[in-house]
Amino acid sequence: GPDHIGDPRPGAKNFLSELKKVAKVVVFTTRTKAEFDDRPKGCTPKSLAAFVRKWLDVNDLEYDEVYVGQGKPMAVAYLDDRAVPIPSNPTEREFEDALNGILCHL
């Protein structure tokens, strides 16, 4: 649910520590979105963002910001467990590959 986060994945702490040496780390999570129907009463995007920050801090995971604004934050790169990559100005074949990548997740 939106108010539960499991244990950090092995390697996450080192990954974030190394990444923070060369980039600003912004955590953008959909668990703060208002459309969660199962969100516990009284949970707001602001309170859920605080929950995420506390979890990151308790687990000693480095970050610069937890983003809860509209749309995705500006970035050089995104790490996403559901991402299907597609390059700028894709070819017809690259569109087909992206579609197949999406269909594999359904």
N, C-alpha and C positions, 0 to 999 in steps of 0.2 A: 504494500500500500504506500501511499504518498508519505506517511509518517514513519516508515521503517526502512532502515538501510542495513544490509548485512555487514559482515566483517570485510575489511579491505582485502582486495585480491593480492596474492603474492606478487611482489615486484612493483606494486603501485607506488609505494613510498619512495623507492629509489628512482623510478621513472619520473615522478613529479619533482623530486629534488634535482635531477639532472636537467629536466626541461626548464625549471625555473632559473637555471644558470644562464639560459640563452633567450628566454621568452617570458612574457607575462602570461600567467596561467589563470584563465577565467573558467570557472565551473558554471556551466549552463545546464540546468536540469529541468525536465518537464514535470517533475514531482511538485513544483510550485504552481502549476497551471490551475486556474479557477474552475475549469470544467470537470475536475475530478468529482464524480458523484459520490464516491465512497470516502471522500475526505472527512476526517473527524470534525464534528461541529466546533466552530470557533477557529479552525485553522485557516489562516489567510496566506497568500503568497509570501508576505513579509515574515510571518512566523515560521513558515516552512523553510524559507531561505535561512533563517536563524538556526533552525534545526540542522540543516545541511552544514552550515559553518561550524556549529558545535561538534558535529560528527567528524568533520575534517580536522578540527583542532584536537579533539580527544584522541584521535588516531595519529596525530603528529604528521598529517599530510600537508605539504606545502601548496599554497595557492595565493593568488592576489585578490580575487574577487569571486563572489557568487552572484551571477547575473540573473535577475528576474524581470527584466524589461520586456518590451514588446519585440517580437521577432528575435532572430539570432544576433548576438553581438558581432561587431566587426572583428575579423580574424585573418590571420595568414593561413591557418589550418584548423580543421575541426577533427577531433577524435570522437567517434560515435559508434556505439555498438550496433546500430541499424543502418549505417551509411552504405550507400551504393555509389561508388565514384563515377563521375562522368567529366571529361575534360572540357575546357573552354572550346567553343566552336566545334562541337562533336560531329563526327562523320555519321552517315547512316548506320554503319556497322557498330559504332560506339553507342548510338541510341539503342540498337537491338541488344547489345551486351548489357546495357544498364537495365533495360526492361526485363531481360532474363534474370539479372541479379535480384530485381524486386520480386519477380514471380517465385523465385526460390524461397523467399521469406514468407510467402502466404500459406 
